[in-house]
Each structure stands twice: as structure tokens, then as C-alpha cells.
Amino acid sequence: MPFERPVVLSFSGHDPSGGAGVQADIETLVSHRCHAASVVTALTEQDSRNVRKLLPQHPEDIISQANTLLDDLPVKAFKIGLIGHPETAHAIGSILSRHAGIPVILDPVLAAGGGAELAGEPLIAAILEALLPLTTVLTPNSNEARRLTGESGLDRCGLALLNYGCRYVLITGTHENTPAVSNTLFHDRRLWETYTWDRLPANYHGSGCTLAAAIAGLMAHGLAAEQAVFEAQEYTWNALSNAYRPGKGQHNPDRFFWTETEE
């Protein structure tokens, strides 16, 4: 009897270098035995070092593509990555609002790993207004959490983001100057849990995509948010610890590390 693969619908940008965006989502979701459906929010010109150009897609096309998929596929979770334009955020919000009850995992991509700016103040305002009230798990890194809230302390960031309507906020600490990486989960108006991971030596392309897509895949299988958050961090750490460097820039997570055996 064939294995039932829950469907996850990803709204993400296209990374032609293959390290992040919709391709990272697909690799991660396949690794979690999910069926990955996707709507590309923006095309990009980028390599393993940085993003050079951002080409948002038309909001009307995003809505029509998503509606076509949702009329056919029994989507169990939504994953949102690069948005690229304020109108896109509102378009995605209009889709989510018609499908309440499906978990929403949002990775608020505001800048590329190489530093290129991917979100100005209008897009940040649209994310706060249109998407955060519909979000089940928000996964900003510490820089993104500060930009979204205007706060400096990460505890204050987490609580402020909950106030926008998110059920859970996982702030990742890889950008902090600490010996180990501390990721903090906020829920129910308080700091819920802190996770500590050994810091890895390289810079990674698509790590945030990997984490958020893993949470989405695990929740699509029916895991509670807290368990999905923990298992997704573990999967992401292992993918990063097995990373490889395909070009001249950042390392790519090996999202299929679990398939490989030493010869």
C-alpha cells in the first residue's frame, strides 16, 4: 500500500543557484516524506554569494495559481519564504484567510545570506498587517526579529511578535556573537523554551528555508507545533553539519544527509 504523503504548499522565491527558496523547500519536504506543491513569489538573479536582482511575480497570478492548487490538493500546511513585494504579502494573506485551520509557517526573509536587501519598510508593514495574524509558527533570525519589531532585546522581540497574532515565534540565534547558538521559542505571551546547538563553522545558504520547511512538513504529518519545532531544528543542524560548497560562496545544507552512507 503506498505511503500517504501530506501536501505542503510553499510560497517562495526561485533561487537559480539551487541553495535556497523553493528548491530548498522541495528538498526539505521530500526529506520529510511530504508532497511539495509550490507557487513562486519572485524570480531572482543570484549565485551562492548573494542576490543581484529581485523580480516579484504578479499578485493576481500568485492568487490564481494557489487557488487552482487548493481546489485540487488537500493541503495540510503552508510554508512562506521570500515574498518580495507588499502586494504579494496581501495576496498571500487573502489566500490564507480563506483556508483557516491549515498551519502557516512563515520564514520572514528580509535579506539574503550575502547581505542584499530583500524587503523595505512597506513590505515589512505588509507582513505585520497581512500575514502575522494568520501565522502559526514564525521563524525569524535575530536580525529579522529586530527589524520587524524595532526592539533590540530578543525577548522583547519575541513578545512583540506574539502580539501581532502569531501563535509561536522561534527566533534563531546564528547571527548573535555567542559561542553556541541559542534559539528561543515564544508562545502564550511568554518565552516558552530555549534550545542550544553547537555553532557550526561555515556560512550557509538556505538554512532558514530548511528550518521553516521542516516545521511545515512535520506539522503536515500531524505533529504538535512544539515537537515539530524541536525536530526541525535537529534536522536542520544535521543538514548544516553535512553541508557542501558548490560554488565560490556559502555552503549548501545537505538536506538528504540521511540517505548517505560512508563507503
Protein Blocks (a to p, Z undefined) as FASTA:
>chain_A
ZZddddddddddddfkopgmjllmmmmmmmnopacddddfbdcdddfkbcfbdcdddfkl
mmmmmmmmmmmpccfbdcdddeopaklmmmmmmmmmmmghiacdddddfbdfkopafbdf
klmmmmmmmmmmmpfbdcddfklmmmmnopablklmmmmmmmnopabdcddfklpccfbd
cddddeehiafbdcdddddfbdcehklmmmmmmmmmmmmnopafklmmmmmmmmmmmmmm
mgccfblmdcdddfklmmpccZZ
